Amino acid sequence: MGSGAARFTMTDDGVAPGLWLIGLGPGDLDHITERARRVAIGCSKRYLEGYTAVLPPAEEGRLESVVGAWERLMRDGVESPESMLEEARVDAVALLVVGDPMQATTHIDLEERCAEEGIGFHVIPGLTATALAVSLSGLQSYRFGRQVTIPFSDGNYLPTSPFEMICRNMEAGMHTLALLDLDPTGMGLEQPRPMTPGEAIDHLVRMNERSEVFNESVEEWNGLLLSDLGTEEERVVSGSMHTLSQIEGGHIHALIIAAEFSGMESEAFERRRVSEDTTE
């Protein structure tokens, strides 16, 4: 059984049978590697994993011209993949993943399933929005602590653990990259509706109110808003959490909550600072 970043050579018989997890990059399909494109084209069937990350609508419209015909696969089809794995026993099946495969536990579980059932499993890496976020922020990569996700609330339930991790990172002098949730339902069955910056920062304020590590200055924290990374609409701006919460537009967002700056980080932050009256 193959596993990991497999060696690939196109032959007259196409791509070897098995499940191929193929990274598409973070947004613009021009970021897909030539190797990933060739493997995807060579597969007998292609599924686009549609709930842990999403392509911008225009790029989704281009996808067939880049890799060939595809079908969308939502959470139930990925977490209960019996049909897809049966196909992968005899054919090369591509699961196309926005960004880089194996970033989600769901994808790691697929490797385990393939190992148990003797099905070939291969990974073609892709560029990640998380790598782009750190690079474009102007902050030092070694000064980032543990990454978090800011989730949508479920009724009155709102976990405080992401906020507490941000506070622990700050106490250690580490910045935090916070990914924003994509699915208000938490079910992964419908096309995602990404969280807005205003919603994310409102959730941080609410987490703070419920947390045991209450911090009265959450809206005054310094941070960066990173929107639509890897696309022509890419935007990276800095400011207070309050200022960033007022910014509108864009589709997929992430936040960086900054700790104290060191070296040239302060200058980089100021170069990206958004005007206080900028809301669009």
C-alpha positions in Angstrom: 0.0 0.0 0.0 1.3 3.5 -0.8 1.2 6.2 1.8 2.4 9.7 2.1 3.7 11.9 -0.7 3.8 9.3 -3.4 6.2 9.2 -6.4 4.1 9.7 -9.5 4.8 8.9 -13.1 2.1 9.1 -15.8 1.9 5.9 -17.8 -0.3 4.6 -20.6 -2.4 3.0 -17.8 -2.9 6.3 -16.0 -2.5 6.7 -12.2 -2.3 3.7 -9.9 -5.5 2.7 -8.2 -6.1 4.1 -4.7 -7.2 7.2 -3.0 -5.3 10.3 -3.9 -5.6 13.3 -1.6 -4.7 16.3 -3.8 -4.0 19.8 -2.5 -5.5 22.6 -4.7 -3.8 25.5 -2.8 -5.6 28.2 -0.9 -7.9 29.9 -3.4 -6.7 30.7 -6.9 -6.3 27.5 -8.9 -3.2 29.0 -10.5 -1.5 27.9 -7.2 -2.1 24.2 -7.9 1.2 22.4 -8.7 1.8 20.9 -12.0 2.2 17.5 -10.4 -1.1 17.8 -8.5 -2.9 18.8 -11.7 -1.4 15.9 -13.7 -2.4 13.4 -11.0 -5.9 14.8 -10.8 -6.4 14.6 -14.5 -5.1 11.1 -14.5 -7.5 9.8 -11.9 -10.7 8.0 -13.0 -12.9 10.0 -10.7 -12.5 13.3 -8.8 -14.4 14.5 -5.7 -14.1 18.1 -4.3 -14.1 18.0 -0.5 -16.6 20.8 0.3 -16.8 21.3 4.0 -13.5 21.8 5.7 -12.5 24.6 3.2 -14.0 26.1 0.2 -13.0 27.5 -3.2 -14.2 31.0 -4.2 -17.1 30.6 -6.6 -15.2 31.8 -9.6 -12.4 29.3 -9.0 -14.9 26.5 -8.5 -16.3 27.4 -11.9 -12.8 26.9 -13.4 -12.1 23.6 -11.7 -13.4 21.3 -14.4 -11.2 23.1 -17.0 -8.2 22.6 -14.8 -8.5 19.0 -13.6 -11.6 17.5 -15.4 -15.1 16.6 -14.3 -15.7 16.4 -10.5 -18.4 15.9 -7.9 -18.8 17.6 -4.5 -18.4 15.5 -1.4 -19.7 16.9 1.9 -19.1 15.7 5.4 -21.2 12.6 5.4 -19.5 11.3 2.2 -16.0 11.9 3.7 -16.6 10.6 7.2 -18.6 7.6 5.9 -16.5 7.0 2.8 -17.5 3.4 2.0 -18.6 4.2 -1.5 -15.5 6.2 -2.3 -13.2 3.6 -0.9 -14.8 0.8 -2.9 -14.1 2.8 -6.0 -10.5 3.4 -4.9 -10.0 -0.4 -4.6 -9.9 -0.7 -8.4 -9.5 2.8 -9.8 -7.5 6.0 -9.1 -9.9 8.3 -7.1 -8.9 11.9 -6.3 -10.2 13.7 -3.3 -9.5 17.4 -4.1 -8.8 19.4 -1.0 -8.6 23.2 -0.8 -5.2 24.1 0.7 -3.1 21.1 1.8 -4.5 17.7 2.6 -4.0 16.1 6.0 -4.7 19.3 7.8 -8.0 18.0 9.1 -8.5 14.9 11.3 -11.1 13.8 8.8 -8.4 13.3 6.2 -6.1 11.6 8.7 -8.9 9.1 9.3 -9.0 8.3 5.6 -5.4 7.2 5.7 -6.2 4.9 8.6 -9.2 3.4 6.8 -7.2 2.8 3.7 -4.4 1.1 5.7 -7.0 -1.2 7.4 -8.6 -2.1 4.1 -5.5 -2.5 2.0 -6.3 0.4 -0.3 -3.6 2.5 -1.8 -3.3 6.0 -0.2 -1.3 8.9 -1.5 -0.9 12.6 -0.8 -0.1 15.4 -3.2 0.7 18.5 -1.0 -0.6 22.0 -1.7 0.1 25.5 -0.5 -1.8 26.4 2.6 -3.5 29.6 3.7 -2.0 29.2 7.1 1.5 29.4 5.6 0.5 32.4 3.5 -1.0 34.1 6.6 2.2 33.9 8.6 4.4 34.9 5.6 2.2 37.9 4.6 1.7 39.2 8.2 5.3 40.5 8.5 5.6 38.8 11.9 8.3 36.3 12.7 7.2 32.7 12.1 9.0 31.4 15.2 6.9 33.6 17.4 3.6 31.9 16.7 2.0 29.7 19.3 -0.7 27.1 19.0 -3.3 27.8 16.2 -7.0 28.0 17.1 -10.3 28.0 15.3 -13.1 30.4 16.3 -16.3 28.4 16.1 -19.9 29.5 15.6 -21.9 29.3 18.8 -24.6 26.6 19.0 -27.5 28.3 20.7 -26.2 29.4 24.1 -23.2 27.1 23.9 -19.9 28.8 23.0 -16.7 27.0 23.9 -14.1 29.2 25.6 -11.0 27.1 25.0 -9.9 29.0 21.8 -9.9 32.2 23.8 -8.0 30.6 26.7 -5.4 29.3 24.2 -5.0 32.8 22.8 -4.4 34.2 26.3 -1.8 31.4 27.0 0.0 32.2 23.8 0.0 35.9 24.6 1.4 35.2 28.1 4.2 33.3 26.5 4.9 36.2 24.1 3.5 34.3 21.1 1.2 35.4 18.3 -2.0 33.4 17.5 -3.3 32.5 14.1 -7.1 32.0 14.4 -9.0 30.4 11.6 -12.7 31.3 11.3 -15.4 28.7 11.2 -17.1 28.0 7.9 -20.4 26.3 8.9 -22.9 27.8 11.3 -24.8 24.5 11.5 -21.8 22.4 12.4 -23.2 19.6 10.3 -21.0 19.9 7.2 -23.9 19.0 4.9 -24.6 22.3 3.1 -22.4 24.8 1.2 -20.5 26.6 4.0 -21.2 30.2 5.0 -17.9 31.6 6.3 -17.8 33.6 9.5 -17.2 37.3 9.1 -14.6 39.3 11.0 -17.3 41.1 13.0 -18.8 37.8 14.0 -15.4 36.4 15.0 -14.4 39.3 17.2 -17.9 39.3 18.8 -17.4 35.7 19.6 -14.0 36.5 21.2 -15.7 39.2 23.3 -18.4 36.7 24.4 -15.8 34.0 25.1 -13.9 36.5 27.3 -17.1 37.2 29.3 -17.5 33.5 30.0 -13.9 32.6 30.5 -12.0 32.1 33.7 -9.1 34.2 32.2 -11.2 37.4 31.7 -9.3 40.2 29.9 -11.0 43.6 29.8 -9.0 44.8 26.8 -10.0 42.3 24.1 -11.3 44.9 21.6 -8.0 46.8 22.1 -5.8 43.8 21.2 -3.6 44.4 18.2 -4.1 42.0 15.3 -4.3 41.4 11.6 -7.2 40.5 9.3 -6.2 38.3 6.4 -8.9 37.9 3.7 -9.1 35.7 0.6 -5.4 34.6 0.8 -4.0 33.3 -2.4 -6.6 35.1 -4.6 -6.6 38.3 -6.6 -8.8 39.7 -3.8 -6.2 39.0 -1.1 -6.2 41.6 1.6 -3.9 41.9 4.7 -4.6 44.8 7.2 -3.7 45.5 10.8 -5.3 47.4 13.6 -7.2 46.9 16.9 -9.7 44.1 17.2 -12.4 46.8 17.3 -11.2 48.3 14.0 -10.9 45.0 12.3 -14.4 44.0 13.4 -15.8 46.9 11.3 -14.2 45.8 8.1 -16.6 44.4 5.5 -16.2 42.6 2.2 -14.2 39.5 1.4 -15.1 35.9 1.6 -12.7 33.7 3.6 -11.0 35.3 6.6 -8.4 34.5 9.3 -7.2 36.6 12.2 -3.8 37.0 13.8 -3.9 38.1 17.5 -0.6 39.7 18.2 1.5 39.5 21.3 4.1 42.1 22.1 6.2 42.9 19.1 9.9 42.2 18.8 12.6 43.4 16.3 11.0 44.8 13.2 7.6 43.4 13.8 6.2 46.7 15.0 7.2 48.5 11.8 5.7 45.7 9.7 2.4 46.0 11.7 2.3 49.8 11.1 2.8 49.4 7.4 -0.3 47.3 7.2 -2.4 49.4 9.6 -5.9 50.2 8.2 -7.4 53.6 8.6 -9.8 53.8 11.6 -12.6 54.9 9.2 -12.1 52.1 6.7 -15.0 49.7 6.7 -15.0 48.3 3.2 
